[in-house]
Amino acid sequence: MLSPIKPLGLILLIFLFAVLSGAREVPPAQDRLLELLTEELNREMTALQQQEAPPYFISYSVSDVHRTSVGASFGSLTNSSSSQSRLLSVNVRVGNYEFDNTHEIRGDPYSQFVFRSGGLVRIAQEDDPDAIRTALWRETNREYREAVERFNKVKANVAVKVREEDTSADFSLEPEPSTYYEPPVEVKALLGDRQTWEAKVKKYTEPFLENEEIYGGRASFSFTIERKNLVTSEGVKLAQNLIYSRLFVTGFIKSEDGMELPLYLSYFAFKPADLPKDEEVLSDVRAMIKKLEDLRDAPVVDPYTGPAILSGRAAGVFFHEIFGHRIEGHRQKSEEEGQTFKKKVGDRILPEHLRIVFDPTRKEFKGHEMVGHYRYDDEGVEARPVTVVESGVFESFLMSRSPIENFPRSNGHGRAQAGFRPVSRQSNLLVESSEPVPEQKLRLKLIEECKRQDRSFGLLFKDIQGGFTITGRTIPNAFNVLPTEVYRIYTDGRPDELVRGVDLVGTPLVILSMVSDSGDQFEIFNGMCGAESGSVPVSAVSPSLLLTQVEVQKKSKSQERPPILPRPDADRSM
């Protein structure tokens, strides 16, 4: 399930895939595509220096992308395909590092969103010098003309608007440019036969046939190799491979009141061979079916405020949505953004026992691969860990090459989907605690807090689909986390009760002030985050959390009744 690209300020997180980097440090004597890109960039840069408004920076990003996708539903194959493409993105900057055409045009957020979307162009897949040079020449000319036109609009906008709150430079001047090379990888060597995965996804969806009340039972396998090439006029020359495999199973059932109730299984690995074995997947599918049956008859939760525990997976999404997006550097500069944490550096925003680090250099956590891993970001800056909260105190932002006040340099978090312009984005989020509480004690603390607030129950958010957040100024600065498995924990000792129809909502500063204790069991959430620079893979690792108060609202639901007719395969006697 792919994330749609949303307007500025609206971000969506859903399950998706994983990334691999592994390589040689020293470039080979010859890589034909890199050499073609470098030669044409130098030629174009030299020629454009003769113009009245010469560019001071040009970059070429070319991604060779192989994708294999296989899907099945109720035991039958629904799709099976492989594709190969070569995608070009050209970035031209006019002006200088302090002030250039990328500067925000205040009062026109849509213009900024369109600009960040860049221009994705398919070019020849073969290393044909003439075809590649022609594509680069054509796109550089187009991008240059648009850069000059936009630069004039930027200057006019600055002249008629009030003084900006943040007068930082538009582009950071980084130290020694990076040079890095990984040899290409062979698709066949990693993927094997596509037919093997066709048989697997059919097998994984056959158990859904055993319950006639299940509406959907699907499985999909995807395998991607993206070879990313980047050259810039500053001397950056990179070639690195991103390799990721994903197995995704979804089933959904419908309750009598029309509510559709989905559950998901997501598995990620750098290589297809490292995905779970058939026995594990089938066992998980059967457990999912049983849980769907239970959800169908579960009671609906009314709107509620009170204590809650978030599992590690739920807490990871919680921090990603509520906190992570609001500390992305470019959001502190845009005057359309809420800038929730811009003036919070040095302030305590969480309990003293919590620490938060974003670390794209991490490939795994306790044996689980982390999809937010990369070696260099999409601006050619080497990845590095960034401690953003230490002992509960907010310390830093995630930075691309767009400087903000007191943060003039990138920390390796300039990221983008092919065809988009990089902005600061999240990577691998890790929440750490110096005072973990055993899970059973955390549960007892929840019950104690419920009694203190005169609540007969608290909530446990066990599993999560994803979430979204709004970070702008005009629309309420809020979030919505989308749970799939929620339980009532009663204070009188009754067994936990599975419930349905609830979304976790709120605003960031209030909800963060409700974070209390953390558990000693960590879980990982791997997903794809969609925002202004497209969709990028991210991970979140967190212990379970106790919040003294959360707010939930009713989930939207269909008004259609369950089908009148039985499913066609329900009559097993035929």
C-alpha positions in Angstrom: 0.0 0.0 0.0 1.7 3.2 -1.2 1.4 6.5 0.5 -0.2 9.3 -1.6 1.7 12.5 -1.7 0.0 15.1 0.5 0.1 19.0 0.5 2.6 20.9 2.6 2.1 20.2 6.3 0.2 16.9 6.0 2.3 13.8 6.5 1.3 10.2 6.3 3.1 7.1 7.7 2.2 3.6 6.6 3.9 0.2 6.3 6.5 -0.2 3.6 10.0 -1.4 3.0 13.7 -1.6 3.9 17.1 -0.4 2.7 20.6 -1.8 2.2 23.9 -0.1 1.9 27.2 -2.0 1.7 30.1 -1.0 -0.4 33.7 -0.3 -1.5 35.0 3.1 -0.3 37.3 3.8 -3.3 35.7 4.6 -6.7 36.7 2.4 -9.6 38.8 3.9 -12.4 35.8 4.0 -14.6 32.0 4.1 -14.1 30.6 5.1 -17.4 27.4 6.6 -16.2 29.1 8.6 -13.4 31.6 9.9 -15.9 28.9 10.9 -18.4 27.0 12.8 -15.7 30.2 14.6 -14.5 31.3 15.5 -18.0 28.0 17.0 -19.0 27.5 18.8 -15.7 30.9 20.5 -16.1 30.1 21.4 -19.7 26.7 22.9 -18.8 28.1 24.7 -15.7 30.8 26.3 -17.8 28.4 27.4 -20.6 25.9 28.9 -18.2 28.5 30.9 -16.4 28.3 33.3 -19.4 24.6 34.1 -18.6 23.5 37.3 -16.9 22.3 35.2 -13.9 24.7 32.3 -13.8 24.0 29.2 -11.6 26.2 28.7 -8.6 25.2 25.0 -8.1 24.0 22.2 -10.3 23.3 18.6 -9.4 22.3 15.5 -11.4 20.6 12.6 -9.7 20.0 9.4 -11.7 18.3 6.4 -10.2 18.3 3.0 -12.0 15.2 1.3 -10.4 14.2 -2.4 -10.7 10.9 -3.4 -9.2 9.3 -6.8 -8.9 5.7 -7.0 -7.6 3.6 -10.1 -6.9 0.2 -10.2 -5.4 -2.5 -12.7 -4.6 -6.0 -12.7 -3.1 -7.9 -15.7 -1.6 -5.4 -18.1 -2.9 -5.2 -16.8 -6.5 -2.6 -14.7 -8.2 -3.7 -11.1 -9.0 -0.6 -9.5 -10.4 3.0 -10.4 -11.2 5.3 -7.9 -12.9 8.9 -6.6 -13.1 10.0 -3.2 -14.4 13.2 -1.4 -15.0 13.5 2.4 -15.4 16.1 5.1 -15.2 15.0 8.4 -13.6 16.7 11.7 -13.8 16.3 14.7 -11.5 18.2 18.0 -12.2 18.6 20.8 -9.6 19.8 24.2 -10.6 20.4 27.0 -8.1 20.8 30.7 -9.2 22.0 33.4 -6.8 24.4 32.4 -4.1 24.6 30.3 -0.9 23.0 33.1 1.1 20.1 33.8 -1.1 18.9 31.9 -4.1 15.8 30.7 -6.1 14.8 28.1 -3.6 13.9 30.8 -1.1 10.4 30.6 0.2 7.8 32.7 -1.6 5.8 33.8 1.4 2.0 33.9 1.0 2.1 31.1 -1.7 2.6 27.7 0.0 1.3 25.9 -3.0 4.1 27.3 -5.1 6.7 26.0 -2.6 5.1 22.6 -2.7 5.2 22.4 -6.5 8.8 23.6 -6.5 9.9 20.9 -4.0 8.2 18.3 -6.2 11.0 18.8 -8.7 10.7 17.2 -12.1 11.1 13.5 -12.7 12.2 12.5 -16.2 12.7 9.0 -17.6 15.8 8.7 -19.7 17.6 5.9 -21.7 18.3 2.9 -19.6 21.5 2.0 -21.6 24.6 4.0 -21.1 24.2 5.6 -24.6 26.4 8.8 -24.4 24.4 10.8 -26.9 21.0 9.9 -25.4 22.1 10.6 -21.9 23.9 13.8 -22.7 20.8 15.1 -24.7 18.5 14.4 -21.8 20.8 16.1 -19.4 21.2 19.1 -21.7 17.4 19.4 -22.2 16.5 19.2 -18.5 19.4 21.5 -17.4 18.1 24.2 -19.8 14.6 23.8 -18.6 15.6 23.9 -14.9 17.9 26.8 -15.5 15.1 28.9 -17.1 12.7 28.0 -14.3 15.3 28.9 -11.7 15.9 32.3 -13.1 12.2 33.0 -13.4 11.6 31.9 -9.8 14.6 33.9 -8.5 13.0 37.1 -9.9 9.8 36.2 -8.1 11.7 35.5 -4.9 13.5 38.9 -5.0 10.1 40.7 -5.6 8.5 38.7 -2.7 11.3 39.7 -0.3 11.0 43.4 -1.4 7.3 43.7 -0.6 6.9 41.4 2.5 7.8 42.2 6.1 11.2 41.1 7.4 11.5 37.3 7.8 11.8 35.8 11.2 14.7 33.5 10.1 17.3 35.2 7.9 19.6 32.1 7.6 21.3 31.2 4.3 19.4 29.3 1.7 22.0 26.6 1.1 24.8 25.4 3.4 28.4 25.2 2.3 29.6 21.7 3.4 33.2 20.6 3.9 35.1 18.2 1.5 32.6 16.8 -1.1 31.9 13.1 -0.7 33.1 10.5 -3.2 31.7 7.0 -2.7 31.1 4.0 -4.9 29.3 0.7 -4.6 29.4 -1.8 -7.4 26.1 -2.7 -9.1 24.2 -5.7 -8.0 22.5 -8.4 -10.0 18.7 -8.7 -9.7 18.7 -12.5 -10.4 21.3 -13.3 -7.8 19.2 -11.7 -5.0 15.6 -12.3 -6.2 15.8 -15.8 -7.7 12.7 -16.9 -9.6 9.6 -14.7 -9.5 7.5 -17.8 -9.7 8.7 -18.9 -6.2 7.0 -15.7 -4.8 3.9 -16.2 -6.9 3.4 -19.6 -5.2 4.2 -18.1 -1.8 1.6 -15.2 -1.8 -1.0 -17.6 -3.1 -0.3 -20.0 -0.2 -0.4 -17.1 2.3 -3.9 -16.1 1.3 -5.5 -19.5 1.1 -6.4 -19.6 4.8 -8.7 -16.6 4.3 -11.0 -18.9 2.3 -11.9 -20.7 5.5 -14.0 -17.9 6.9 -16.8 -16.7 4.7 -17.2 -13.5 6.7 -13.8 -12.2 5.7 -14.1 -9.5 2.9 -10.5 -9.3 1.9 -7.5 -11.6 2.2 -4.5 -10.3 0.2 -0.8 -10.7 0.2 1.9 -8.8 -1.8 5.6 -9.2 -2.2 7.8 -6.5 -3.6 11.5 -6.3 -4.3 13.3 -3.2 -5.3 16.9 -2.4 -6.2 17.5 1.3 -6.7 21.0 2.3 -7.8 21.4 6.0 -7.0 23.9 8.1 -8.8 24.6 11.7 -7.7 27.1 14.3 -9.1 27.3 18.0 -8.2 29.2 21.0 -9.3 30.9 21.0 -5.9 32.6 17.7 -6.7 30.2 15.2 -5.1 30.3 11.8 -6.9 28.3 9.0 -5.4 26.9 5.6 -6.5 25.1 3.6 -3.9 22.5 0.7 -3.9 19.3 0.7 -2.0 17.9 -2.9 -1.8 14.7 -3.8 0.0 12.2 -6.6 0.2 8.7 -6.5 1.7 6.0 -9.0 2.3 2.7 -7.5 3.3 -0.5 -9.4 4.3 -3.8 -7.8 5.0 -7.2 -9.1 5.9 -10.4 -7.3 6.8 -13.8 -8.1 8.1 -17.0 -6.0 8.5 -19.1 -5.6 11.6 -22.8 -5.5 11.7 -22.8 -1.7 12.1 -20.8 -1.3 8.8 -17.3 -0.7 10.3 -14.5 -2.2 8.2 -11.9 -3.8 10.4 -8.5 -4.4 8.8 -5.4 -6.1 10.2 -2.0 -6.1 8.8 1.2 -8.2 8.8 4.4 -6.6 7.5 7.8 -8.2 7.1 10.9 -6.5 5.8 14.3 -7.7 4.8 17.2 -6.3 2.8 17.2 -9.6 0.8 14.2 -11.8 -0.2 15.9 -14.8 1.3 15.8 -13.2 4.7 12.1 -12.8 4.9 10.3 -15.2 7.3 9.7 -18.9 6.3 6.3 -20.1 5.2 5.5 -21.7 8.5 5.9 -18.5 10.4 3.9 -16.4 7.9 1.0 -19.0 7.8 0.9 -19.2 11.6 0.7 -15.4 11.8 -2.1 -15.4 9.1 -4.2 -17.8 11.1 -3.7 -15.7 14.2 -4.8 -12.7 12.2 -8.0 -14.5 11.1 -8.9 -15.4 14.7 -8.3 -11.8 15.7 -10.5 -10.5 12.9 -13.3 -12.8 14.1 -12.9 -11.3 17.6 -12.9 -7.7 16.3 -16.1 -8.2 14.4 -18.0 -8.7 17.7 -15.9 -6.4 19.8 -17.6 -3.3 21.4 -17.1 0.2 20.1 -15.2 2.6 22.3 -16.9 5.9 22.9 -14.8 9.1 22.9 -12.5 8.9 26.0 -9.9 10.8 27.9 -7.8 9.0 30.5 -4.6 7.0 31.0 -3.2 4.6 28.4 -0.3 2.4 27.5 1.2 2.5 24.1 3.1 -0.7 23.0 6.5 -0.2 21.5 5.2 -0.1 18.0 2.5 2.3 18.8 4.9 4.5 20.8 7.3 4.5 17.8 4.5 5.9 15.5 3.5 8.3 18.3 7.0 9.9 18.4 7.3 9.8 14.6 4.1 11.8 14.1 3.9 14.0 17.1 7.6 14.9 17.5 9.7 13.8 14.5 8.0 15.8 11.8 8.0 18.9 14.0 11.8 18.9 14.4 12.6 18.6 10.6 14.8 21.6 10.0 13.0 23.1 7.0 9.8 23.4 9.0 11.5 25.9 11.4 12.2 28.2 8.5 8.9 28.2 6.6 6.6 30.8 8.0 3.6 28.7 6.9 4.7 26.1 9.5 3.6 25.9 13.2 7.3 25.7 14.3 6.3 24.0 17.5 9.8 23.3 18.8 11.7 26.2 17.2 12.2 28.0 20.5 12.4 24.9 22.6 16.1 24.1 22.3 17.4 23.7 25.8 13.9 23.1 27.3 12.8 19.9 29.0 10.0 18.5 26.8 10.0 14.8 28.1 10.7 13.0 31.4 14.4 13.0 32.4 14.8 9.3 31.8 14.1 9.6 28.0 16.6 10.0 25.2 15.8 10.2 21.5 18.4 9.7 18.7 17.9 9.6 14.9 20.6 7.2 13.5 20.5 6.4 9.8 23.8 4.5 10.1 22.0 1.7 12.1 21.1 -1.3 9.9 19.3 -3.3 12.6 18.0 -3.3 16.1 18.3 -6.6 18.0 18.3 -8.6 14.9 15.5 -6.6 13.2 16.5 -4.7 10.0 15.8 -1.0 10.0 14.4 0.5 6.8 15.6 4.1 7.6 19.2 3.1 7.1 21.4 4.8 4.4 25.0 5.6 3.9 24.7 9.1 2.3 21.7 11.3 2.1 20.2 12.6 -1.2 22.3 15.8 -1.0 25.5 13.8 -0.8 26.1 14.4 2.9 27.3 11.4 4.9 24.7 9.9 7.3 25.4 10.4 11.0 23.5 9.9 14.3 21.8 13.0 15.8 20.8 13.2 19.4 17.7 15.3 19.5 16.6 14.8 23.1 19.1 14.1 26.0 17.7 13.5 29.5 14.4 14.9 28.4 15.9 18.1 27.1 15.5 19.1 23.5 18.8 19.6 21.8 18.8 19.6 18.0 16.9 19.5 14.7 17.2 17.1 11.7 19.0 19.1 9.1 19.4 19.0 5.3 21.4 21.7 3.5 18.8 24.3 4.2 20.2 26.2 7.3 18.1 27.6 10.1 19.0 29.9 12.9 21.8 28.5 15.0 22.0 25.4 12.8 24.0 26.3 9.7 25.0 22.9 8.5 23.5 19.6 7.4 23.6 16.5 9.7 22.9 14.1 6.9 19.1 14.1 6.8 18.4 15.7 3.4 16.1 13.0 1.8 13.8 12.7 -1.2 12.0 10.2 -3.4 13.4 10.1 -6.9 12.1 13.2 -8.8 11.7 15.4 -5.7 14.0 18.0 -4.1 15.5 16.9 -0.8 14.4 18.4 2.5 15.1 17.4 6.1 13.4 14.2 6.9 13.4 11.4 9.5 15.5 8.3 9.4 15.8 5.7 12.2 14.2 7.0 15.3 15.4 5.3 18.6 13.8 6.1 21.9 15.9 5.1 24.9 15.2 5.0 28.6 17.5 5.1 31.6 14.8 4.0 34.0 12.8 1.2 32.2 9.9 -0.3 34.2 9.0 -4.0 33.9 5.9 -4.4 31.8 3.8 -5.8 34.6 4.7 -2.9 36.8 3.8 -0.5 34.0 0.4 -2.1 33.9 0.0 -1.6 37.6 1.0 2.0 37.3 -1.7 2.4 34.6 -4.4 0.9 37.0 -3.2 3.2 39.8 -3.5 6.3 37.5 -7.0 5.2 36.4 -8.1 5.0 40.0 -6.6 8.4 40.8 -8.6 9.9 37.9 -11.7 7.9 38.8 -11.7 5.9 35.6 -12.9 2.3 35.5 -10.5 1.4 32.8 -7.5 2.5 30.8 -6.5 1.7 27.2 -3.8 -0.4 25.8 -2.8 0.4 22.2 -1.3 -2.9 21.1 -0.8 -2.5 17.4 -1.0 0.3 14.9 -1.6 0.9 11.2 0.2 4.2 11.0 -0.9 7.8 11.4 -0.7 11.4 10.0 0.0 14.8 11.4 -0.7 18.4 10.4 2.2 20.8 11.1 1.0 24.1 9.6 -0.4 27.2 11.2 -3.9 27.6 9.7 -5.3 24.1 10.2 -5.2 22.9 13.8 -1.7 21.6 14.6 -2.8 18.1 15.5 -2.1 14.4 14.9 -4.1 11.2 14.4 -2.5 7.8 15.1 -4.5 4.9 13.6 -4.6 1.8 15.9 -5.8 -1.6 14.8 -5.7 -3.5 18.1 -6.9 -1.8 21.3 -7.8 -3.2 24.7 -9.6 -1.9 27.8 -7.6 -2.7 31.0 -10.1 -2.7 33.9 -9.2 -1.5 37.4 -11.4 -4.2 39.0 -9.4 -7.1 37.7 -11.7 -8.1 34.9 -9.9 -9.7 31.9 -8.7 -7.2 29.2 -11.3 -6.5 26.6 -10.7 -6.1 22.9 -12.4 -3.0 21.5 -12.7 -1.3 18.1 -13.5 1.9 16.4 -11.0 4.3 18.0 -8.4 6.8 16.8 -5.8 8.4 19.0 -5.8 12.1 18.5 -4.4 15.3 20.1 -2.0 18.2 19.9 1.8 17.8 20.3 2.8 19.9 23.4 -0.1 18.7 25.5 0.3 15.0 24.7 4.1 15.0 25.2 3.5 16.5 28.7 1.5 13.4 29.5 4.3 10.9 28.9 5.2 9.3 32.2 7.0 5.9 32.5 8.5 3.6 29.9 8.6 -0.2 29.8 11.5 -2.5 29.3 10.3 -4.2 26.1 11.3 -2.5 22.8 9.5 -2.9 19.5 10.3 -1.7 15.9 7.9 -0.1 13.4 9.2 0.0 9.8 7.3 2.1 7.3 7.2 4.6 4.5 6.7 8.3 5.3 5.2 10.6 2.7 5.7 14.4 2.7 6.9 17.3 0.6 9.9 15.4 -0.8 8.0 12.2 -1.6 8.0 8.9 0.2 11.1 7.7 2.1 11.6 4.6 4.3 11.8 5.2 8.0 12.0 3.1 11.2 11.0 3.8 14.8 12.2 1.8 17.9 10.6 2.5 21.2 9.8 0.9 24.6 6.1 0.9 25.7 5.0 4.1 27.2 2.5 5.1 30.0 0.7 8.3 29.3 -1.3 9.8 32.1 -4.0 11.1 29.7 -4.8 10.5 26.1 -7.8 11.4 23.9 -9.5 9.1 21.5 -12.3 9.8 19.0 -14.6 7.5 17.0 -13.1 6.1 13.8 -14.9 6.9 10.5 -17.0 4.0 9.2 -19.0 2.9 6.2 -22.7 3.1 6.3 -23.2 0.0 4.2 -24.4 -3.2 5.8 -22.5 -6.4 5.4 -23.3 -8.2 2.1 -26.8 -9.7 1.8 -25.5 -12.6 -0.3 -23.0 -15.1 1.0 -19.5 -15.2 -0.5 -19.6 -17.4 -3.6 -17.2 -20.0 -2.2 -19.2 -20.3 1.1 -21.1 -23.4 0.0 -18.4 -26.1 0.3 -20.8 -28.8 -0.9 -20.7 -27.6 -4.4 
